[in-house]
Amino acid sequence: MTAQDVNDVEQAFIRSAQADDIAGVHQLLPDMWVYQPIVMRGPDQVQHDAVVWRDGDHRFLRTYTSKQRATEFLASHSANAAPNYVSAERFTHLMRDWPTLSGIVINPGSDSEFRLAPGDFTTVTGPRWAALSYGDDGVPLLRRLSSHIAQVDWYTTMHDDVPFTVYVVVAKVRADNGRPVYDFLSRKSEMLAEELARDLGPQPDGLRFVPRFEAARFAGVGVNATVEAAPGADEGFLQSRTQRALYELLNPIADGRDGAGWPLGRTVDRAVVREALSNVTGVADVSELRMHAFDPATNERREDVDEVELAVDTTVVSLDHNVVVVPAEPLPPAAEPASAEVQPVTAPANYRARQASIAVGVAVIPVVLGTILQITDKASAPVWAVVVLIVFTGVATLIATVRAARADDGSSTTSGERAPGKLEVNDVKLERVAVGLIRADFRVTNTGGSTVSIHAVEFESVAVELDLLVLGVQEVSAVYDVDITPLQAPGASVSCDIAQQIAPGEVDRFVIQLKSTIPHTFRRFAIRPILMTNFGPVSGPLLELA
């Protein structure tokens, strides 16, 4: 709920308590945010007074409808206490864990004080159980009850002639590069199912369908594919993106086909997988695709399949996917337009121009020399005039020849177009500077005709091994930092924003410091840098540190 929703519910509760509207209070309690005093440390008497409300022979657990109310009480009662948010459903198990208490009191000593005895909990939580017995009504209810639910669905079944509504849950867990760890995912889902059953409190009698909670089961899927790169696409970058697309698709937590994890019970077929690969920018065609099932608990590979059928309580997790990227086939040369008349075979225009220039020079120079000699003999012209004329004629011939050669190799400056930039990663050196700090020293060259801008460098983990034990020169133009802590599993990636510009023909050097914030050191790893430029991604060499 939003802060406004919380405030509205609190005000409605206060009005119902002041009006002695017991039914209204019971209806509001399950959706309320209430605060229970928690004493961090201090004398037993102070802790007892801050947590328990005494009224004669009866004892009640203190709670407040707002954090402000709880804080004001604790400020005058115990400096070592703090308010802790709890849901109304959790009170039922608090009663079981602390059986000496008789119940709870909300806003004690105020005009909106309300006491709830243990016997009243069934009345409060009964509507929740009734909603859960009808399937569709229970799904949004469970999502409100817990923020740890990634997926929830339901089905009905019979056991000993008793109908059950079974809710299947998938817990939210951390996923590296869209790939959750199966063991952790399975264990957290089981804990989530137990927590939901516990927090709902006592189950009332007379339900039509008795609700149950189960953790989802998981079927493993692995993909081997060969894709053809589009012309100009970087193959290393494309391999990384296609593998990531598979991990994001065959994922029980997030993304998936509908953006919320692969749905429980939905069949996985090759067509969907092929579509996900084809949608990756730079893929021209998916030439080969094989899909196989495996046991996620043992990583045992099973048979190749065209589809993986899932039961209603089952979703998918990914095995290691393998994508091979092959370069695009060169395009056939464009056919010359057909013509009814047979055209004579002629040399290219630029070639003819160069040959004509040379021929003119060879023909003209002797004529000019002969003329000059006659003039010199008849007019007694000075020798320097003869030399100047000869040099002028040679220079003119040379200029004409150079222009023809430029037109021949396509480097004419009159076209107004420049060749694109072409970045080459000459070398990347790794140096372990200190515990949790590694320097990656990049040397790059722009061999193209336009300035290349590098705006980011992405590091993708290929292999990693953690350890608890710590064991001539061009000027560096810039130093950047990136946290590589997430690179704890193959396929994970991190990105570092940088700003480097390399002019045509220029060589540049920059350093990225790879930092780790975990209490481990990377004993060894293999990562691949991918430089993001204005002319597309450029893969660097595999960086290995042992």
RODO-2510 file (C-alpha; in nm, 4 decimals, decimal comma):
residues 546
     n   res          X          Y          Z
     1     m     0,0000     0,0000     0,0000
     2     t     0,1043     0,3587    -0,0522
     3     a     0,1523     0,6038     0,2362
     4     q    -0,1844     0,7588     0,1538
     5     d    -0,3549     0,4198     0,1657
     6     v    -0,1973     0,3472     0,5054
     7     n    -0,3172     0,6804     0,6429
     8     d    -0,6703     0,6253     0,5095
     9     v    -0,6922     0,2799     0,6724
    10     e    -0,5663     0,4191     1,0039
    11     q    -0,8251     0,6976     1,0048
    12     a    -1,1008     0,4482     0,9201
    13     f    -0,9861     0,2251     1,2086
    14     i    -0,9895     0,5188     1,4544
    15     r    -1,3437     0,6136     1,3501
    16     s    -1,4649     0,2526     1,3846
    17     a    -1,2979     0,2124     1,7279
    18     q    -1,4509     0,5364     1,8569
    19     a    -1,7937     0,4275     1,7290
    20     d    -1,7594     0,0777     1,8849
    21     d    -1,8021    -0,0689     1,5362
    22     i    -1,6514    -0,4097     1,6141
    23     a    -1,7324    -0,5592     1,2734
    24     g    -1,5722    -0,2600     1,0998
    25     v    -1,2567    -0,2930     1,3114
    26     h    -1,2313    -0,6643     1,2373
    27     q    -1,2673    -0,5955     0,8639
    28     l    -0,9921    -0,3310     0,8684
    29     l    -0,7378    -0,5169     1,0815
    30     p    -0,6016    -0,7567     0,8149
    31     d    -0,5136    -0,4649     0,5828
    32     m    -0,3590    -0,2450     0,8508
    33     w     0,0000    -0,1496     0,9108
    34     v     0,0561    -0,1710     1,2854
    35     y     0,3698    -0,1172     1,4913
    36     q     0,4856    -0,3407     1,7738
    37     p     0,7420    -0,2075     2,0260
    38     i     1,0720    -0,3940     2,0103
    39     v     1,3252    -0,3395     2,2900
    40     m     1,6814    -0,3655     2,1647
    41     r     1,8409    -0,3960     2,5109
    42     g     1,7826    -0,2820     2,8681
    43     p     1,6511    -0,4004     3,2070
    44     d     1,3817    -0,6671     3,1986
    45     q     1,1301    -0,4408     3,3693
    46     v     1,1695    -0,1693     3,1081
    47     q     1,1353    -0,4238     2,8293
    48     h     0,8303    -0,5753     2,9934
    49     d     0,6561    -0,2402     3,0377
    50     a     0,7328    -0,1275     2,6844
    51     v     0,5967    -0,4408     2,5181
    52     v     0,3137    -0,5617     2,7430
    53     w     0,0004    -0,3760     2,8458
    54     r    -0,1330    -0,4892     3,1843
    55     d    -0,4951    -0,4616     3,2881
    56     g    -0,5674    -0,6479     3,6100
    57     d    -0,5185    -1,0156     3,5466
    58     h    -0,5109    -0,9684     3,1703
    59     r    -0,2007    -0,8972     2,9610
    60     f    -0,1977    -0,7581     2,6073
    61     l     0,0737    -0,7010     2,3484
    62     r     0,1090    -0,3289     2,2718
    63     t     0,0576    -0,2143     1,9120
    64     y    -0,0035     0,1196     1,7442
    65     t    -0,1681     0,2180     1,4193
    66     s     0,1110     0,4564     1,3193
    67     k     0,4846     0,4733     1,3607
    68     q     0,4481     0,8214     1,5097
    69     r     0,2206     0,6956     1,7887
    70     a     0,4613     0,4117     1,8705
    71     t     0,7638     0,6441     1,8666
    72     e     0,6003     0,8980     2,0969
    73     f     0,5195     0,6279     2,3504
    74     l     0,8652     0,4716     2,3370
    75     a     1,0417     0,8081     2,3679
    76     s     0,8950     0,8511     2,7158
    77     h     0,9189     0,4869     2,8125
    78     s     1,2468     0,3368     2,6936
    79     a     1,5415     0,4843     2,5104
    80     n     1,6394     0,1376     2,3916
    81     a     1,3123     0,0497     2,2201
    82     a     1,2018     0,0971     1,8610
    83     p     0,8776     0,0404     1,6682
    84     n     0,8738    -0,2562     1,4322
    85     y     0,6107    -0,2996     1,1630
    86     v     0,4133    -0,6259     1,1779
    87     s     0,1050    -0,7430     0,9914
    88     a    -0,2149    -0,8345     1,1695
    89     e    -0,1843    -1,1931     1,0457
    90     r     0,1450    -1,2379     1,2302
    91     f    -0,0225    -1,1734     1,5661
    92     t    -0,1697    -1,5208     1,5547
    93     h     0,1660    -1,6885     1,5545
    94     l     0,2954    -1,4379     1,8117
    95     m     0,0243    -1,5694     2,0396
    96     r     0,1462    -1,9240     1,9855
    97     d     0,5087    -1,8268     2,0421
    98     w     0,4266    -1,6294     2,3568
    99     p     0,1337    -1,8156     2,5151
   100     t     0,1382    -1,6147     2,8399
   101     l    -0,0177    -1,3185     2,6593
   102     s    -0,3923    -1,2921     2,6397
   103     g    -0,4182    -1,0829     2,3242
   104     i    -0,3248    -0,7480     2,1724
   105     v    -0,4218    -0,3910     2,2467
   106     i    -0,4103    -0,1268     1,9743
   107     n    -0,3374     0,2382     2,0637
   108     p    -0,3510     0,1718     2,4419
   109     g    -0,4653     0,4617     2,6605
   110     s    -0,6054     0,6636     2,3690
   111     d    -0,9558     0,7399     2,2448
   112     s    -0,9105     0,4740     1,9752
   113     e    -0,7938     0,1940     2,2043
   114     f    -0,9092    -0,1470     2,0906
   115     r    -0,8445    -0,4883     2,2479
   116     l    -0,8439    -0,8124     2,0590
   117     a    -0,8609    -1,1378     2,2553
   118     p    -0,7131    -1,4620     2,1149
   119     g    -1,0589    -1,5977     2,0425
   120     d    -1,1269    -1,3018     1,8139
   121     f    -0,8460    -1,3879     1,5722
   122     t    -1,0558    -1,6399     1,3848
   123     t    -1,3200    -1,3717     1,3297
   124     v    -1,0569    -1,1331     1,1950
   125     t    -0,8762    -1,3773     0,9679
   126     g    -1,1825    -1,5765     0,8591
   127     p    -1,2620    -1,3550     0,5551
   128     r    -0,9077    -1,4078     0,4309
   129     w    -0,9447    -1,7848     0,4411
   130     a    -1,2811    -1,7589     0,2672
   131     a    -1,1241    -1,5577    -0,0168
   132     l    -0,8458    -1,8141    -0,0496
   133     s    -1,0950    -2,0958    -0,0905
   134     y    -1,2076    -1,9492    -0,4239
   135     g    -0,8823    -1,9466    -0,6196
   136     d    -0,8882    -1,6287    -0,8273
   137     d    -0,9864    -1,4151    -0,5273
   138     g    -0,6906    -1,5499    -0,3334
   139     v    -0,4172    -1,4594    -0,5846
   140     p    -0,4332    -1,0787    -0,5366
   141     l    -0,4814    -1,1354    -0,1624
   142     l    -0,1582    -1,3351    -0,1350
   143     r     0,0316    -1,0729    -0,3345
   144     r    -0,0821    -0,8099    -0,0841
   145     l     0,0171    -1,0293     0,2075
   146     s     0,3772    -1,0835     0,0937
   147     s     0,6189    -0,8789    -0,1143
   148     h     0,8386    -1,1877    -0,1607
   149     i     0,6099    -1,3549    -0,4160
   150     a     0,7467    -1,3626    -0,7704
   151     q     0,4703    -1,5893    -0,9048
   152     v     0,1563    -1,7425    -0,7614
   153     d    -0,1090    -1,9616    -0,9261
   154     w    -0,3638    -2,2134    -0,8060
   155     y    -0,5420    -2,5378    -0,8915
   156     t    -0,7977    -2,7604    -0,7213
   157     t    -0,7557    -3,1255    -0,6319
   158     m    -0,9183    -3,3918    -0,4146
   159     h    -0,7679    -3,5820    -0,1228
   160     d    -0,9734    -3,8286     0,0827
   161     d    -1,2874    -3,6865    -0,0785
   162     v    -1,1957    -3,3406     0,0488
   163     p    -1,1477    -3,0638    -0,2118
   164     f    -0,8300    -2,8574    -0,1813
   165     t    -0,7358    -2,5256    -0,3385
   166     v    -0,3595    -2,5445    -0,3806
   167     y    -0,1633    -2,2200    -0,4178
   168     v     0,1763    -2,2616    -0,5840
   169     v     0,4313    -1,9904    -0,5102
   170     v     0,7705    -1,8908    -0,6517
   171     a     0,9833    -1,6753    -0,4225
   172     k     1,1745    -1,3683    -0,5339
   173     v     1,5472    -1,4286    -0,5126
   174     r     1,8518    -1,2488    -0,6418
   175     a     1,9383    -1,3447    -0,9983
   176     d     2,2784    -1,2779    -1,1572
   177     n     2,2276    -1,1674    -1,5156
   178     g     1,8738    -1,3081    -1,5105
   179     r     1,9825    -1,6515    -1,3848
   180     p     1,8652    -1,7504    -1,0336
   181     v     2,0454    -2,0313    -0,8503
   182     y     1,8188    -2,3370    -0,8379
   183     d     1,9027    -2,4547    -0,4844
   184     f     1,8436    -2,1111    -0,3357
   185     l     1,5277    -2,0578    -0,5405
   186     s     1,3783    -2,3920    -0,4350
   187     r     1,4592    -2,3435    -0,0664
   188     k     1,3228    -1,9880    -0,0524
   189     s     1,0004    -2,0946    -0,2276
   190     e     0,9430    -2,3653     0,0326
   191     m     1,0029    -2,1139     0,3140
   192     l     0,7587    -1,8711     0,1492
   193     a     0,4822    -2,1339     0,1339
   194     e     0,5320    -2,2151     0,5042
   195     e     0,5322    -1,8460     0,5965
   196     l     0,2055    -1,7749     0,4138
   197     a     0,0283    -2,0629     0,5910
   198     r     0,1636    -1,9524     0,9286
   199     d     0,0821    -1,5823     0,8954
   200     l    -0,2809    -1,6374     0,8004
   201     g    -0,3594    -1,7591     1,1502
   202     p    -0,6136    -2,0192     1,2661
   203     q    -0,8209    -2,1738     0,9933
   204     p    -1,1965    -2,1328     1,0475
   205     d    -1,4374    -2,4213     1,0103
   206     g    -1,6838    -2,4657     0,7263
   207     l    -1,4656    -2,3662     0,4308
   208     r    -1,5850    -2,5053     0,0978
   209     f    -1,2311    -2,5635    -0,0316
   210     v    -0,9476    -2,5975     0,2162
   211     p    -0,6530    -2,3864     0,0894
   212     r    -0,3017    -2,5270     0,0892
   213     f     0,0318    -2,3697     0,0010
   214     e     0,3105    -2,5381    -0,1933
   215     a     0,6435    -2,4342    -0,3389
   216     a     0,6679    -2,4522    -0,7152
   217     r     0,8594    -2,7307    -0,8833
   218     f     1,1171    -2,6560    -1,1511
   219     a     1,2043    -2,8206    -1,4828
   220     g     1,5455    -2,7556    -1,6326
   221     v     1,5831    -2,6497    -1,9951
   222     g     1,9040    -2,6055    -2,1960
   223     v     1,9459    -2,4701    -2,5486
   224     n     2,2183    -2,5213    -2,8109
   225     a     2,1805    -2,2870    -3,1061
   226     t     2,3704    -2,1568    -3,4066
   227     v     2,2824    -1,8092    -3,5286
   228     e     2,4023    -1,6183    -3,8314
   229     a     2,5250    -1,2650    -3,7696
   230     a     2,3937    -0,9819    -3,9808
   231     p     2,6532    -0,7945    -4,1906
   232     g     2,8535    -0,5599    -3,9695
   233     a     2,7434    -0,7207    -3,6385
   234     d     3,0105    -0,7936    -3,3786
   235     e     3,0178    -1,1701    -3,3218
   236     g     3,1451    -1,1630    -2,9619
   237     f     2,8882    -0,9060    -2,8598
   238     l     2,6139    -1,0984    -3,0399
   239     q     2,7010    -1,4221    -2,8598
   240     s     2,6697    -1,2474    -2,5225
   241     r     2,3344    -1,0930    -2,6113
   242     t     2,1796    -1,4122    -2,7486
   243     q     2,2789    -1,6113    -2,4401
   244     r     2,1368    -1,3413    -2,2167
   245     a     1,8125    -1,3477    -2,4153
   246     l     1,7781    -1,7206    -2,3404
   247     y     1,8432    -1,6740    -1,9679
   248     e     1,5886    -1,3935    -1,9546
   249     l     1,3273    -1,5967    -2,1428
   250     l     1,3607    -1,9286    -1,9546
   251     n     1,3450    -1,7665    -1,6137
   252     p     1,0936    -1,8226    -1,3306
   253     i     1,1529    -1,4844    -1,1630
   254     a     1,1518    -1,1960    -1,4080
   255     d     1,1349    -1,1156    -1,7778
   256     g     1,0091    -1,4363    -1,9402
   257     r     0,7645    -1,4152    -2,2270
   258     d     0,5209    -1,1840    -2,0456
   259     g     0,7729    -0,9896    -1,8376
   260     a     0,6909    -1,1677    -1,5089
   261     g     0,8778    -1,4973    -1,5233
   262     w     0,7921    -1,8083    -1,7234
   263     p     0,4335    -1,8876    -1,6136
   264     l     0,3550    -2,1974    -1,4132
   265     g     0,2260    -2,4758    -1,6362
   266     r     0,3074    -2,3136    -1,9731
   267     t     0,4736    -2,5466    -2,2247
   268     v     0,8161    -2,4460    -2,3568
   269     d     0,8419    -2,5038    -2,7319
   270     r     1,1154    -2,4443    -2,9864
   271     a     0,9163    -2,1777    -3,1706
   272     v     0,9180    -1,9465    -2,8695
   273     v     1,2913    -1,9973    -2,8169
   274     r     1,3643    -1,9357    -3,1855
   275     e     1,1569    -1,6173    -3,1748
   276     a     1,3541    -1,4860    -2,8749
   277     l     1,6850    -1,5434    -3,0559
   278     s     1,5595    -1,3941    -3,3814
   279     n     1,4526    -1,0756    -3,2007
   280     v     1,8082    -1,0030    -3,0831
   281     t     1,9490    -0,7113    -3,2802
   282     g     2,2197    -0,8328    -3,5166
   283     v     2,0835    -1,1867    -3,5691
   284     a     2,0123    -1,2537    -3,9350
   285     d     1,8944    -1,6126    -3,8984
   286     v     1,8721    -1,9003    -3,6480
   287     s     2,0179    -2,1851    -3,8532
   288     e     2,0188    -2,4563    -3,5862
   289     l     1,8312    -2,5009    -3,2599
   290     r     1,8305    -2,7945    -3,0184
   291     m     1,6557    -2,7979    -2,6821
   292     h     1,7000    -3,0535    -2,4053
   293     a     1,5537    -3,1187    -2,0619
   294     f     1,7570    -3,1781    -1,7483
   295     d     1,7148    -3,2399    -1,3780
   296     p     1,7963    -2,9103    -1,2004
   297     a     1,8697    -3,0864    -0,8716
   298     t     2,1461    -3,3044    -1,0201
   299     n     2,2277    -3,1175    -1,3449
   300     e     2,1743    -3,4503    -1,5234
   301     r     2,0988    -3,3921    -1,8884
   302     r     1,8082    -3,5774    -2,0407
   303     e     1,6884    -3,6276    -2,3953
   304     d     1,6649    -3,3651    -2,6695
   305     v     1,3069    -3,2489    -2,7059
   306     d     1,0954    -3,0295    -2,9317
   307     e     0,8967    -2,9029    -2,6332
   308     v     0,8929    -2,9290    -2,2553
   309     e     0,5463    -2,9833    -2,1139
   310     l     0,5035    -2,8435    -1,7629
   311     a     0,2581    -2,9473    -1,4943
   312     v     0,0348    -2,6838    -1,3388
   313     d     0,2724    -2,6458    -1,0416
   314     t     0,5951    -2,6325    -1,2467
   315     t     0,7979    -2,3591    -1,4160
   316     v     1,1440    -2,3540    -1,5768
   317     v     1,5033    -2,2792    -1,4845
   318     s     1,7918    -2,2544    -1,7296
   319     l     2,0800    -2,4921    -1,7744
   320     d     2,3928    -2,3559    -1,9439
   321     h     2,2930    -2,2325    -2,2876
   322     n     2,5401    -2,2492    -2,5757
   323     v     2,5076    -2,0176    -2,8748
   324     v     2,7490    -2,0331    -3,1678
   325     v     2,7635    -1,7226    -3,3869
   326     v     2,8752    -1,7651    -3,7471
   327     p     2,9609    -1,4684    -3,9702
   328     a     2,7177    -1,3606    -4,2345
   329     e     2,7746    -1,4904    -4,5866
   330     p     2,9036    -1,2166    -4,8209
   331     l     2,6396    -1,0685    -5,0454
   332     p     2,6672    -1,1606    -5,4151
   333     p     2,7814    -0,8753    -5,6402
   334     a     2,5022    -0,6709    -5,7875
   335     a     2,4146    -0,7781    -6,1409
   336     e     2,4653    -0,5227    -6,4180
   337     p     2,1367    -0,4068    -6,5727
   338     a     2,0542    -0,5921    -6,8907
   339     s     2,0806    -0,3893    -7,2120
   340     a     1,9557    -0,4623    -7,5580
   341     e     2,2698    -0,3107    -7,7132
   342     v     2,6081    -0,4672    -7,6659
   343     q     2,8316    -0,2062    -7,4998
   344     p     3,2027    -0,2080    -7,5750
   345     v     3,4256    -0,3183    -7,2930
   346     t     3,6044    -0,0114    -7,1538
   347     a     3,8371     0,0535    -6,8652
   348     p     3,7094     0,2378    -6,5556
   349     a     3,6937     0,6155    -6,5903
   350     n     3,9498     0,6832    -6,3152
   351     y     4,1945     0,4367    -6,4723
   352     r     4,1498     0,6013    -6,8151
   353     a     4,2047     0,9459    -6,6633
   354     r     4,5304     0,8408    -6,5029
   355     q     4,6556     0,6801    -6,8237
   356     a     4,5559     0,9875    -7,0243
   357     s     4,7411     1,2156    -6,7837
   358     i     5,0598     1,0124    -6,8116
   359     a     5,0280     0,9951    -7,1923
   360     v     4,9801     1,3721    -7,2175
   361     g     5,2822     1,4313    -6,9972
   362     v     5,5005     1,1973    -7,1991
   363     a     5,3875     1,3535    -7,5295
   364     v     5,3982     1,7171    -7,4240
   365     i     5,7317     1,7245    -7,2421
   366     p     5,9489     1,6521    -7,5549
   367     v     5,7541     1,9053    -7,7625
   368     v     5,7927     2,1699    -7,4956
   369     l     6,1618     2,0960    -7,4583
   370     g     6,2186     2,1155    -7,8333
   371     t     6,0324     2,4445    -7,8572
   372     i     6,2264     2,5896    -7,5654
   373     l     6,5558     2,4894    -7,7217
   374     q     6,4629     2,6586    -8,0485
   375     i     6,3595     2,9749    -7,8655
   376     t     6,6784     2,9705    -7,6676
   377     d     6,8895     2,9281    -7,9768
   378     k     6,7126     3,2056    -8,1717
   379     a     6,6325     3,4502    -7,8934
   380     s     6,9295     3,3770    -7,6727
   381     a     6,6961     3,3212    -7,3730
   382     p     6,8640     3,2738    -7,0351
   383     v     6,9119     2,9202    -6,9072
   384     w     6,6987     2,9813    -6,5894
   385     a     6,3910     3,0468    -6,8053
   386     v     6,4365     2,7116    -6,9709
   387     v     6,4645     2,5353    -6,6329
   388     v     6,1497     2,7062    -6,4946
   389     l     5,9425     2,5964    -6,7923
   390     i     6,0649     2,2390    -6,7602
   391     v     5,9828     2,2267    -6,3849
   392     f     5,6367     2,3787    -6,4378
   393     t     5,5529     2,1193    -6,6993
   394     g     5,6667     1,8323    -6,4705
   395     v     5,4684     1,9576    -6,1719
   396     a     5,1495     1,9908    -6,3769
   397     t     5,1911     1,6337    -6,5010
   398     l     5,2511     1,5062    -6,1446
   399     i     4,9381     1,6778    -6,0056
   400     a     4,7221     1,5270    -6,2779
   401     t     4,8640     1,1818    -6,2085
   402     v     4,8054     1,2054    -5,8271
   403     r     4,4459     1,3175    -5,8755
   404     a     4,3811     1,0244    -6,1034
   405     a     4,5348     0,7863    -5,8496
   406     r     4,3116     0,9244    -5,5707
   407     a     4,0043     0,8786    -5,7830
   408     d     4,1192     0,5219    -5,8485
   409     d     4,1447     0,4199    -5,4785
   410     g     3,8220     0,5985    -5,3737
   411     s     3,9881     0,8512    -5,1416
   412     s     3,8752     1,1639    -5,3233
   413     t     3,8203     1,4561    -5,0904
   414     t     3,5527     1,6081    -5,3114
   415     s     3,2838     1,3544    -5,2206
   416     g     3,2153     1,5088    -4,8754
   417     e     3,1895     1,1631    -4,7089
   418     r     3,4353     1,0194    -4,4577
   419     a     3,5066     0,6545    -4,3904
   420     p     3,3584     0,5257    -4,0605
   421     g     3,5737     0,4883    -3,7520
   422     k     3,7215     0,1454    -3,6856
   423     l     3,8349     0,0700    -3,3319
   424     e     4,0895    -0,2018    -3,2685
   425     v     4,1771    -0,3214    -2,9178
   426     n     4,5530    -0,3699    -2,9348
   427     d     4,6098    -0,4960    -2,5828
   428     v     4,4584    -0,5146    -2,2329
   429     k     4,6883    -0,5822    -1,9402
   430     l     4,5667    -0,6865    -1,5933
   431     e     4,7522    -0,5944    -1,2755
   432     r     4,6491    -0,6910    -0,9228
   433     v     4,7074    -0,3672    -0,7284
   434     a     4,5644    -0,4627    -0,3881
   435     v     4,3042    -0,6859    -0,2277
   436     g     3,9833    -0,6326    -0,4204
   437     l     4,1456    -0,3962    -0,6757
   438     i     4,2628    -0,4918    -1,0263
   439     r     4,3713    -0,2502    -1,3004
   440     a     4,2706    -0,3210    -1,6606
   441     d     4,5017    -0,1185    -1,8885
   442     f     4,3471    -0,0705    -2,2360
   443     r     4,5394     0,0280    -2,5509
   444     v     4,3238     0,0986    -2,8548
   445     t     4,3722     0,2365    -3,2053
   446     n     4,1334     0,3991    -3,4491
   447     t     4,2254     0,2736    -3,7966
   448     g     3,9179     0,4252    -3,9627
   449     g     3,8436     0,7651    -4,1087
   450     s     3,6143     0,9151    -3,8398
   451     t     3,6497     0,9822    -3,4670
   452     v     3,5443     0,6898    -3,2472
   453     s     3,3705     0,7651    -2,9156
   454     i     3,3749     0,4949    -2,6455
   455     h     3,0883     0,5557    -2,4025
   456     a     3,0928     0,2344    -2,1978
   457     v     3,2807    -0,0886    -2,1399
   458     e     3,0873    -0,4002    -2,0418
   459     f     3,2604    -0,6876    -1,8620
   460     e     3,1040    -1,0319    -1,9001
   461     s     3,2091    -1,3150    -1,6709
   462     v     3,3235    -1,6308    -1,8477
   463     a     3,4712    -1,8173    -1,5475
   464     v     3,5299    -1,7212    -1,1863
   465     e     3,6775    -1,8710    -0,8706
   466     l     3,6560    -1,6946    -0,5341
   467     d     3,8883    -1,7357    -0,2368
   468     l     3,8490    -1,6214     0,1224
   469     l     4,2297    -1,5821     0,1580
   470     v     4,3973    -1,2702     0,0265
   471     l     4,7206    -1,3377    -0,1173
   472     g     5,7513     0,1723    -2,1244
   473     v     5,4971     0,3757    -2,1388
   474     q     5,2317     0,5900    -2,2961
   475     e     5,0568     0,8417    -2,0720
   476     v     4,7221     0,7200    -1,9363
   477     s     4,4488     0,9528    -2,0614
   478     a     4,1854     0,8555    -1,8008
   479     v     4,1132     0,6180    -1,5100
   480     y     3,7667     0,4741    -1,4399
   481     d     3,6226     0,2488    -1,1668
   482     v     3,3779    -0,0407    -1,1908
   483     d     3,2469    -0,2748    -0,9206
   484     i     3,2896    -0,6366    -1,0360
   485     t     3,1253    -0,7877    -0,7267
   486     p     2,8269    -0,9181    -0,9351
   487     l     3,0639    -1,1259    -1,1530
   488     q     3,0393    -1,4263    -0,9223
   489     a     2,8915    -1,6640    -1,1795
   490     p     2,9517    -1,7292    -1,5508
   491     g     2,7212    -1,5199    -1,7676
   492     a     2,6989    -1,2284    -1,5235
   493     s     2,7953    -0,8831    -1,6500
   494     v     2,8614    -0,5295    -1,5286
   495     s     2,9019    -0,2058    -1,7218
   496     c     3,1269     0,0962    -1,6720
   497     d     3,0411     0,4338    -1,8282
   498     i     3,3446     0,6063    -1,9811
   499     a     3,4104     0,8963    -2,2213
   500     q     3,6988     0,8418    -2,4632
   501     q     3,7391     0,9838    -2,8145
   502     i     3,9992     0,8531    -3,0582
   503     a     4,0642     1,0516    -3,3761
   504     p     4,1501     0,8740    -3,7024
   505     g     4,4951     0,7178    -3,6816
   506     e     4,5242     0,7974    -3,3096
   507     v     4,6338     0,5542    -3,0385
   508     d     4,4820     0,5878    -2,6898
   509     r     4,5371     0,4294    -2,3510
   510     f     4,2970     0,4291    -2,0567
   511     v     4,2636     0,2290    -1,7341
   512     i     3,9582     0,0747    -1,5665
   513     q     4,0033    -0,0288    -1,2039
   514     l     3,8095    -0,3459    -1,1237
   515     k     3,6995    -0,3275    -0,7613
   516     s     3,5351    -0,5914    -0,5420
   517     t     3,3329    -0,5146    -0,2296
   518     i     3,2697    -0,8720    -0,1145
   519     p     3,4720    -1,0279     0,1707
   520     h     3,6387    -1,2580    -0,0835
   521     t     3,9105    -1,2118    -0,3373
   522     f     3,8887    -1,3318    -0,6947
   523     r     4,1440    -1,6139    -0,7006
   524     r     4,0995    -1,6388    -1,0742
   525     f     3,8549    -1,5225    -1,3331
   526     a     3,8086    -1,4904    -1,7068
   527     i     3,6081    -1,1944    -1,8320
   528     r     3,5511    -1,0483    -2,1756
   529     p     3,5397    -0,6694    -2,2215
   530     i     3,2980    -0,5270    -2,4794
   531     l     3,3606    -0,1626    -2,5777
   532     m     3,0424     0,0281    -2,6671
   533     t     3,1193     0,2843    -2,9399
   534     n     2,9267     0,5132    -3,1720
   535     f     2,9983     0,2599    -3,4503
   536     g     2,8704    -0,0407    -3,2537
   537     p     3,0152    -0,2775    -2,9912
   538     v     3,3729    -0,4032    -3,0204
   539     s     3,4827    -0,7181    -2,8337
   540     g     3,8202    -0,7169    -2,6646
   541     p     4,0424    -1,0145    -2,5842
   542     l     3,9522    -1,2592    -2,3080
   543     l     4,1061    -1,1326    -1,9830
   544     e     4,2273    -1,4092    -1,7531
   545     l     4,3722    -1,3608    -1,4063
   546     a     4,5120    -1,6564    -1,2133
***
